[in-house]
Amino acid sequence: MAALTEEQSMIRDQAKSWVTEQAPVQKFRQLRDSGSEDAFAPDIWSSMVDMGWTGIIVPEQFGGSNLGYLTFGLVLEEAGRQLTASPLFASALVGASALLLGGSDEQKQAWLPKIVDGSAILTLAVDEGPRHTPEKIELAAEKSKDGFTLNGSKTFVHEGLVATAFVVAARTDGGTTLLLVPADSKGISRDAVHTIDSRGYANVQFDNVEVAADAVLGTVDNGAELLGELLDRARAGLGAEMLGTASQAFDMTLEYLKTRVQFGQVIGSFQTLGHRAAELFGQMELARSCTEAALQAIDDGDDNIAELTSLSKARVGDFLFQMSNQLIQIHGGIGMTDEFDAGFYLKRARTLESSFGNRAFHKDRYARLLGF
């Protein structure tokens, strides 16, 4: 991996400073305790919009800064460190990517500026069961006089309750088609999914939902490849957030090893714990290399984006699983209490690991892509 540019380093430092001061994990605790179904604080979201984070991958002609996926990943990593809840990933990365990859000029002009100014929240609706199986789409889009009629359901939709529009993966006569569907369309109903990480997911039901022919992203029946490209961008971005969550868990653990005293000495001086910390640090740096390589490959338009995104999601998933466990174990009894923040990281880790494909999914996919 090449070193970060001066601009990327500045954006990362800005993000780190802001989330630490304005959106720390204590803010997330307050949000969880409030029971808000939106699962994010409007003032936090507004600040993100004001800082330009919602336009990082959007071209300047649509109000963005076009700084690329690696730069966006640096911001998501810092947000992941403090468990900062917002639609940033779901809308400004995944939703915007759908338009950039498959949107017509009219669709881009209509939606991208709204994503940038935060007035629209566009999210992907793909999965229909308890596991990530994008190759099994049952929600039907039947051709009608003026476009399509949608019938079916989607599960575990990120920011599904607050979304103003969905990118819906649907089954059409000749294959898969992606459709841009306003959330206020007649026939759409949404139910909150209460998850252990206290974030905003929803199950979405489509009952005879009419959409116009110009709602298609890409081309009719040929959306499987477009969906794959979109999912890889989602996975790469999610990997960056996972890296941030795991890195903060490492820093919390390291600080505890340096300050907790037993038998007259800090526990970090015990050889077994020192070796464990060194091994975790090595895993963290390897995960970072994989995460940044996937994001850079997207920026460069490389041919191996699919391989690198699955490698990233699997590798950082392994580290996050291990690190979130170690965070609890090394802290001992206090790590099990709700008053301590370790539990938040463990719960968020388990949800992130399964989103857009768990470790087993991506290890299998990586092996198949390499011909094994």
BABATI-980431 format. One record per residue (C-alpha): x, y, z; residue number from 1. Coordinates in pm, 1 decimal, decimal comma. Layout:
# residues N
[r [X; Y; Z]; NUM]
...
This chain:
# residues 372
[r [0,0; 0,0; 0,0]; 1]
[r [118,7; 348,6; -85,4]; 2]
[r [138,3; 604,2; 195,1]; 3]
[r [-160,6; 828,8; 248,4]; 4]
[r [-157,7; 1162,3; 72,4]; 5]
[r [-137,1; 1482,4; 273,6]; 6]
[r [-506,0; 1546,5; 205,1]; 7]
[r [-605,0; 1195,7; 319,3]; 8]
[r [-400,9; 1231,0; 637,6]; 9]
[r [-566,4; 1565,4; 709,6]; 10]
[r [-917,4; 1422,2; 658,7]; 11]
[r [-837,4; 1122,4; 878,5]; 12]
[r [-705,6; 1349,3; 1156,0]; 13]
[r [-1011,3; 1573,0; 1126,2]; 14]
[r [-1240,7; 1271,3; 1149,8]; 15]
[r [-1053,3; 1131,5; 1448,4]; 16]
[r [-1068,3; 1461,1; 1634,0]; 17]
[r [-1435,9; 1516,7; 1558,2]; 18]
[r [-1567,9; 1172,9; 1652,4]; 19]
[r [-1358,8; 1170,3; 1971,5]; 20]
[r [-1488,4; 1509,1; 2083,8]; 21]
[r [-1837,8; 1529,0; 1935,0]; 22]
[r [-1953,5; 1170,7; 1883,3]; 23]
[r [-1774,5; 944,5; 2133,3]; 24]
[r [-1907,4; 610,1; 2244,7]; 25]
[r [-2074,8; 784,2; 2540,8]; 26]
[r [-2303,4; 956,5; 2289,6]; 27]
[r [-2392,8; 616,5; 2149,2]; 28]
[r [-2476,2; 496,4; 2500,4]; 29]
[r [-2713,8; 791,8; 2540,1]; 30]
[r [-2869,5; 711,8; 2202,6]; 31]
[r [-2922,1; 347,5; 2297,8]; 32]
[r [-3077,0; 441,3; 2630,7]; 33]
[r [-3312,1; 687,0; 2460,7]; 34]
[r [-3474,9; 404,4; 2263,8]; 35]
[r [-3481,7; 610,8; 1944,1]; 36]
[r [-3602,7; 399,2; 1650,2]; 37]
[r [-3409,2; 620,8; 1409,5]; 38]
[r [-3094,0; 490,9; 1584,2]; 39]
[r [-2889,2; 800,4; 1511,2]; 40]
[r [-2875,8; 1156,2; 1642,7]; 41]
[r [-2991,8; 1420,5; 1391,2]; 42]
[r [-2729,8; 1672,2; 1509,4]; 43]
[r [-2450,0; 1419,6; 1455,4]; 44]
[r [-2578,3; 1346,3; 1104,7]; 45]
[r [-2610,8; 1717,0; 1027,1]; 46]
[r [-2250,2; 1776,2; 1132,7]; 47]
[r [-2129,6; 1496,5; 905,5]; 48]
[r [-2313,5; 1656,1; 615,2]; 49]
[r [-2163,2; 1997,3; 698,1]; 50]
[r [-1811,8; 1850,1; 700,7]; 51]
[r [-1863,5; 1714,1; 350,7]; 52]
[r [-1836,5; 1346,3; 439,4]; 53]
[r [-2153,7; 1262,0; 248,4]; 54]
[r [-1992,7; 1380,0; -75,2]; 55]
[r [-1653,8; 1209,2; -54,3]; 56]
[r [-1714,0; 971,1; -346,9]; 57]
[r [-1956,5; 1196,5; -536,3]; 58]
[r [-1824,8; 1393,0; -837,8]; 59]
[r [-1796,6; 1769,0; -800,9]; 60]
[r [-2066,5; 1831,4; -1061,6]; 61]
[r [-2319,5; 1679,3; -821,0]; 62]
[r [-2196,4; 1867,7; -515,5]; 63]
[r [-1934,4; 1622,9; -390,7]; 64]
[r [-1555,7; 1628,3; -360,8]; 65]
[r [-1471,7; 1306,4; -550,7]; 66]
[r [-1194,0; 1208,1; -308,8]; 67]
[r [-1239,5; 834,3; -350,7]; 68]
[r [-1316,7; 521,3; -154,8]; 69]
[r [-990,9; 502,4; 39,6]; 70]
[r [-1053,5; 850,3; 178,2]; 71]
[r [-1410,1; 750,0; 266,7]; 72]
[r [-1272,8; 440,0; 435,7]; 73]
[r [-1050,8; 651,8; 660,5]; 74]
[r [-1358,1; 841,0; 781,6]; 75]
[r [-1557,5; 521,0; 835,2]; 76]
[r [-1267,6; 374,3; 1031,2]; 77]
[r [-1267,1; 666,6; 1274,1]; 78]
[r [-1646,0; 654,7; 1306,7]; 79]
[r [-1617,1; 282,6; 1378,1]; 80]
[r [-1374,3; 351,4; 1660,5]; 81]
[r [-1639,9; 540,4; 1856,8]; 82]
[r [-1938,2; 336,0; 1731,1]; 83]
[r [-2079,4; 657,3; 1583,4]; 84]
[r [-2425,7; 581,9; 1446,3]; 85]
[r [-2541,6; 752,2; 1125,0]; 86]
[r [-2664,2; 678,1; 769,3]; 87]
[r [-2316,8; 768,3; 635,6]; 88]
[r [-2226,4; 416,2; 525,3]; 89]
[r [-2570,0; 310,3; 402,2]; 90]
[r [-2648,4; 623,9; 203,2]; 91]
[r [-2333,4; 820,6; 119,5]; 92]
[r [-2131,8; 510,1; 32,7]; 93]
[r [-2370,4; 231,5; -72,4]; 94]
[r [-2656,7; 443,5; -202,5]; 95]
[r [-2426,4; 684,6; -383,7]; 96]
[r [-2228,4; 393,3; -529,2]; 97]
[r [-2545,9; 244,7; -676,9]; 98]
[r [-2609,7; 567,9; -865,3]; 99]
[r [-2247,9; 609,9; -972,1]; 100]
[r [-2235,2; 254,2; -1105,7]; 101]
[r [-2577,2; 219,9; -1266,9]; 102]
[r [-2760,6; 549,6; -1258,4]; 103]
[r [-2864,3; 745,2; -1565,8]; 104]
[r [-2765,6; 1109,8; -1594,5]; 105]
[r [-3117,5; 1204,2; -1486,9]; 106]
[r [-3107,2; 973,4; -1182,4]; 107]
[r [-2766,4; 1105,0; -1076,9]; 108]
[r [-2879,4; 1463,8; -1109,4]; 109]
[r [-3198,2; 1394,8; -916,0]; 110]
[r [-3046,8; 1197,9; -628,2]; 111]
[r [-2674,2; 1257,5; -577,5]; 112]
[r [-2703,4; 1623,6; -468,9]; 113]
[r [-2970,7; 1518,2; -218,1]; 114]
[r [-2745,4; 1245,1; -78,7]; 115]
[r [-2467,4; 1501,3; -42,8]; 116]
[r [-2684,1; 1757,6; 139,4]; 117]
[r [-2841,2; 1486,8; 356,7]; 118]
[r [-3198,3; 1548,3; 241,8]; 119]
[r [-3215,0; 1198,0; 90,6]; 120]
[r [-3113,1; 869,2; 251,3]; 121]
[r [-3075,8; 597,3; -10,2]; 122]
[r [-3008,8; 241,7; 105,3]; 123]
[r [-2970,6; -103,9; -48,7]; 124]
[r [-3238,9; -369,1; 1,8]; 125]
[r [-3094,3; -704,0; -107,1]; 126]
[r [-3121,9; -987,9; 144,5]; 127]
[r [-3444,6; -1177,7; 204,9]; 128]
[r [-3352,0; -1427,7; 475,2]; 129]
[r [-3129,0; -1468,8; 778,6]; 130]
[r [-2811,8; -1504,1; 567,4]; 131]
[r [-2646,8; -1299,4; 296,2]; 132]
[r [-2743,2; -1477,5; -27,4]; 133]
[r [-2746,4; -1217,4; -307,7]; 134]
[r [-2768,7; -1489,4; -571,3]; 135]
[r [-3113,0; -1590,0; -437,9]; 136]
[r [-3351,0; -1305,3; -511,1]; 137]
[r [-3719,5; -1390,2; -478,8]; 138]
[r [-3877,7; -1044,5; -463,1]; 139]
[r [-4054,9; -1024,4; -798,9]; 140]
[r [-4071,5; -728,1; -1032,9]; 141]
[r [-4337,2; -803,4; -1292,3]; 142]
[r [-4358,6; -584,0; -1597,9]; 143]
[r [-4667,6; -366,5; -1603,1]; 144]
[r [-4807,9; -111,2; -1840,9]; 145]
[r [-4596,3; 175,8; -1709,0]; 146]
[r [-4305,1; -6,0; -1548,0]; 147]
[r [-4295,5; -277,1; -1282,7]; 148]
[r [-4501,6; -412,1; -994,1]; 149]
[r [-4301,2; -530,3; -692,2]; 150]
[r [-4407,3; -806,2; -454,8]; 151]
[r [-4191,0; -957,0; -184,9]; 152]
[r [-3985,3; -862,7; 117,8]; 153]
[r [-3634,7; -762,6; 222,0]; 154]
[r [-3468,8; -820,0; 555,8]; 155]
[r [-3201,9; -648,4; 760,7]; 156]
[r [-3205,2; -330,2; 551,0]; 157]
[r [-2950,7; -79,8; 682,3]; 158]
[r [-3120,5; 244,5; 794,5]; 159]
[r [-3441,2; 95,1; 658,4]; 160]
[r [-3671,2; 298,1; 884,9]; 161]
[r [-3530,3; 639,3; 790,2]; 162]
[r [-3451,3; 576,5; 423,2]; 163]
[r [-3621,0; 803,9; 172,8]; 164]
[r [-3556,1; 556,2; -110,2]; 165]
[r [-3441,1; 198,2; -163,0]; 166]
[r [-3217,8; 36,6; -421,6]; 167]
[r [-3413,4; -286,5; -454,4]; 168]
[r [-3263,3; -604,2; -600,3]; 169]
[r [-3554,8; -773,8; -776,0]; 170]
[r [-3613,1; -1084,3; -986,9]; 171]
[r [-3739,9; -1011,0; -1336,4]; 172]
[r [-3824,4; -1248,2; -1622,3]; 173]
[r [-3470,1; -1269,1; -1752,7]; 174]
[r [-3259,3; -1226,5; -1441,2]; 175]
[r [-3192,4; -963,5; -1174,4]; 176]
[r [-3284,7; -596,0; -1198,5]; 177]
[r [-3198,8; -309,7; -962,7]; 178]
[r [-3474,8; -56,1; -910,6]; 179]
[r [-3472,9; 283,5; -743,1]; 180]
[r [-3791,0; 292,9; -531,8]; 181]
[r [-3907,6; 591,3; -320,4]; 182]
[r [-3978,4; 479,6; 34,8]; 183]
[r [-4314,2; 656,9; 42,0]; 184]
[r [-4446,6; 451,4; -250,6]; 185]
[r [-4788,8; 299,6; -191,7]; 186]
[r [-4763,1; -60,9; -75,5]; 187]
[r [-4434,6; -33,6; 119,0]; 188]
[r [-4436,7; -114,4; 489,8]; 189]
[r [-4142,0; -117,8; 728,1]; 190]
[r [-4084,4; -286,7; 1061,9]; 191]
[r [-3793,6; -220,6; 1293,3]; 192]
[r [-3547,5; -502,9; 1353,9]; 193]
[r [-3414,5; -484,8; 1708,2]; 194]
[r [-3052,8; -600,1; 1703,5]; 195]
[r [-2794,2; -637,0; 1978,6]; 196]
[r [-2594,9; -341,8; 1842,9]; 197]
[r [-2893,0; -103,9; 1876,8]; 198]
[r [-2871,9; 21,5; 1516,7]; 199]
[r [-3138,1; 109,3; 1262,8]; 200]
[r [-3229,5; -199,6; 1061,2]; 201]
[r [-3567,7; -279,6; 914,3]; 202]
[r [-3762,6; -550,6; 737,2]; 203]
[r [-3935,4; -400,3; 435,2]; 204]
[r [-4246,2; -543,4; 269,0]; 205]
[r [-4344,8; -461,4; -90,4]; 206]
[r [-4710,9; -530,0; -174,3]; 207]
[r [-4808,5; -443,6; -532,5]; 208]
[r [-4569,7; -150,4; -536,1]; 209]
[r [-4581,7; 29,3; -870,0]; 210]
[r [-4257,9; 178,1; -1002,1]; 211]
[r [-4196,5; 355,0; -1331,2]; 212]
[r [-3981,5; 214,7; -1609,1]; 213]
[r [-3720,9; 486,5; -1549,9]; 214]
[r [-3659,4; 349,6; -1199,3]; 215]
[r [-3419,6; 87,6; -1339,9]; 216]
[r [-3052,9; 119,6; -1246,3]; 217]
[r [-2839,1; -23,7; -1523,2]; 218]
[r [-3038,4; -246,9; -1755,1]; 219]
[r [-3334,1; -479,2; -1709,2]; 220]
[r [-3248,6; -846,6; -1637,4]; 221]
[r [-2873,8; -777,4; -1632,5]; 222]
[r [-2839,5; -642,3; -1280,8]; 223]
[r [-2646,8; -931,3; -1126,3]; 224]
[r [-2308,5; -791,0; -1226,4]; 225]
[r [-2406,4; -440,3; -1117,7]; 226]
[r [-2526,2; -577,8; -784,0]; 227]
[r [-2196,2; -760,8; -739,4]; 228]
[r [-1997,2; -444,1; -801,0]; 229]
[r [-2217,2; -251,1; -560,0]; 230]
[r [-2188,6; -514,8; -288,6]; 231]
[r [-1810,4; -513,9; -316,9]; 232]
[r [-1804,8; -142,2; -250,9]; 233]
[r [-2032,2; -195,8; 48,1]; 234]
[r [-1805,6; -472,3; 178,6]; 235]
[r [-1492,3; -264,8; 137,5]; 236]
[r [-1647,9; 27,6; 323,5]; 237]
[r [-1785,2; -195,4; 596,1]; 238]
[r [-1439,4; -349,1; 633,1]; 239]
[r [-1302,9; -3,3; 712,1]; 240]
[r [-1563,2; 50,3; 983,1]; 241]
[r [-1489,6; -295,4; 1124,3]; 242]
[r [-1118,5; -211,8; 1132,3]; 243]
[r [-1191,5; 100,7; 1333,6]; 244]
[r [-1407,9; -87,9; 1582,1]; 245]
[r [-1143,1; -356,5; 1626,7]; 246]
[r [-857,7; -104,0; 1649,3]; 247]
[r [-1032,3; 83,8; 1927,9]; 248]
[r [-1089,3; -243,8; 2110,6]; 249]
[r [-714,8; -309,0; 2078,1]; 250]
[r [-626,7; 37,1; 2211,8]; 251]
[r [-862,7; -5,4; 2508,9]; 252]
[r [-707,2; -342,8; 2585,0]; 253]
[r [-351,8; -214,0; 2551,5]; 254]
[r [-424,4; 76,5; 2784,8]; 255]
[r [-564,7; -167,3; 3041,2]; 256]
[r [-254,2; -386,6; 3013,9]; 257]
[r [-38,3; -80,6; 3082,4]; 258]
[r [-230,5; 40,1; 3388,2]; 259]
[r [-387,9; -261,3; 3563,8]; 260]
[r [-167,1; -372,2; 3853,1]; 261]
[r [-164,7; -723,8; 3999,4]; 262]
[r [93,7; -884,1; 4227,1]; 263]
[r [276,2; -553,6; 4245,9]; 264]
[r [327,5; -500,3; 3871,3]; 265]
[r [131,1; -400,3; 3565,2]; 266]
[r [-25,1; -702,5; 3398,1]; 267]
[r [120,2; -604,2; 3059,9]; 268]
[r [459,5; -711,5; 3193,3]; 269]
[r [340,6; -1071,7; 3222,3]; 270]
[r [492,6; -1260,5; 2931,3]; 271]
[r [176,0; -1443,2; 2825,1]; 272]
[r [-27,6; -1123,1; 2802,9]; 273]
[r [256,3; -941,9; 2628,4]; 274]
[r [274,4; -1214,8; 2364,4]; 275]
[r [-102,0; -1201,2; 2319,8]; 276]
[r [-92,9; -824,4; 2263,6]; 277]
[r [189,8; -859,3; 2011,3]; 278]
[r [-3,0; -1122,3; 1815,8]; 279]
[r [-315,0; -905,2; 1811,6]; 280]
[r [-113,2; -608,7; 1687,7]; 281]
[r [19,2; -817,1; 1399,5]; 282]
[r [-335,3; -923,0; 1308,4]; 283]
[r [-447,6; -559,5; 1321,0]; 284]
[r [-180,2; -440,9; 1079,5]; 285]
[r [-249,9; -727,6; 840,9]; 286]
[r [-621,8; -642,1; 849,7]; 287]
[r [-537,5; -277,3; 781,2]; 288]
[r [-330,9; -369,9; 475,5]; 289]
[r [-613,1; -582,4; 334,3]; 290]
[r [-875,9; -314,7; 403,1]; 291]
[r [-680,8; -32,0; 242,3]; 292]
[r [-582,0; -250,0; -54,1]; 293]
[r [-948,6; -322,4; -131,8]; 294]
[r [-1045,9; 44,0; -113,3]; 295]
[r [-748,3; 150,4; -325,8]; 296]
[r [-833,0; -115,2; -585,4]; 297]
[r [-1179,2; 37,1; -623,1]; 298]
[r [-1028,3; 382,3; -670,0]; 299]
[r [-785,1; 245,8; -930,6]; 300]
[r [-1048,4; 38,7; -1112,9]; 301]
[r [-841,3; -278,8; -1078,1]; 302]
[r [-952,4; -617,7; -1209,7]; 303]
[r [-922,0; -793,0; -873,4]; 304]
[r [-1167,5; -584,1; -669,8]; 305]
[r [-1387,2; -886,4; -591,3]; 306]
[r [-1095,2; -1090,1; -458,9]; 307]
[r [-957,5; -806,2; -248,9]; 308]
[r [-1291,6; -709,8; -96,1]; 309]
[r [-1363,1; -1068,2; 11,1]; 310]
[r [-1008,3; -1099,1; 147,0]; 311]
[r [-1057,5; -774,6; 337,9]; 312]
[r [-1397,6; -868,5; 481,8]; 313]
[r [-1271,0; -1212,7; 588,0]; 314]
[r [-940,2; -1093,2; 733,4]; 315]
[r [-1077,4; -796,3; 924,2]; 316]
[r [-1370,1; -1014,6; 1032,9]; 317]
[r [-1127,7; -1262,6; 1187,1]; 318]
[r [-944,9; -985,2; 1368,7]; 319]
[r [-1261,7; -816,1; 1490,8]; 320]
[r [-1399,6; -1144,5; 1623,7]; 321]
[r [-1076,7; -1221,9; 1806,9]; 322]
[r [-1020,6; -867,8; 1932,5]; 323]
[r [-1373,7; -818,0; 2063,6]; 324]
[r [-1342,2; -1143,4; 2257,4]; 325]
[r [-1002,5; -1045,3; 2397,7]; 326]
[r [-1138,0; -705,2; 2499,9]; 327]
[r [-1388,0; -878,7; 2726,8]; 328]
[r [-1156,7; -1153,7; 2850,2]; 329]
[r [-856,6; -939,7; 2939,9]; 330]
[r [-1070,6; -688,1; 3126,1]; 331]
[r [-1220,1; -973,3; 3327,3]; 332]
[r [-1531,9; -914,0; 3536,1]; 333]
[r [-1569,7; -545,5; 3451,6]; 334]
[r [-1571,1; -632,6; 3082,5]; 335]
[r [-1898,5; -819,4; 3133,7]; 336]
[r [-2085,7; -523,1; 3281,0]; 337]
[r [-2309,4; -284,9; 3087,8]; 338]
[r [-2148,6; 11,0; 3265,2]; 339]
[r [-1824,5; -59,3; 3078,2]; 340]
[r [-1810,9; 3,1; 2703,5]; 341]
[r [-1656,1; -330,5; 2605,5]; 342]
[r [-1996,6; -491,7; 2555,8]; 343]
[r [-2091,1; -233,2; 2294,9]; 344]
[r [-1788,6; -331,9; 2086,9]; 345]
[r [-1861,4; -703,0; 2116,5]; 346]
[r [-2224,2; -656,9; 2011,3]; 347]
[r [-2137,6; -427,9; 1721,8]; 348]
[r [-1869,1; -672,2; 1613,0]; 349]
[r [-2110,5; -961,2; 1583,2]; 350]
[r [-2351,1; -761,6; 1368,1]; 351]
[r [-2080,6; -620,8; 1141,2]; 352]
[r [-1928,8; -965,1; 1090,1]; 353]
[r [-2250,3; -1101,6; 938,8]; 354]
[r [-2348,2; -797,6; 732,6]; 355]
[r [-2300,3; -838,5; 354,8]; 356]
[r [-2146,7; -1181,4; 406,1]; 357]
[r [-1980,5; -1337,1; 710,2]; 358]
[r [-1626,0; -1471,1; 730,4]; 359]
[r [-1720,4; -1815,1; 598,4]; 360]
[r [-1902,4; -1656,8; 301,9]; 361]
[r [-1601,7; -1450,5; 202,4]; 362]
[r [-1339,6; -1717,5; 259,1]; 363]
[r [-1536,6; -1948,5; 33,1]; 364]
[r [-1586,8; -1671,9; -224,2]; 365]
[r [-1218,1; -1577,8; -217,4]; 366]
[r [-1116,0; -1938,4; -276,2]; 367]
[r [-1360,9; -1978,7; -565,1]; 368]
[r [-1243,4; -1654,7; -726,9]; 369]
[r [-888,3; -1786,6; -716,1]; 370]
[r [-997,0; -2112,9; -879,5]; 371]
[r [-987,5; -2346,8; -581,1]; 372]
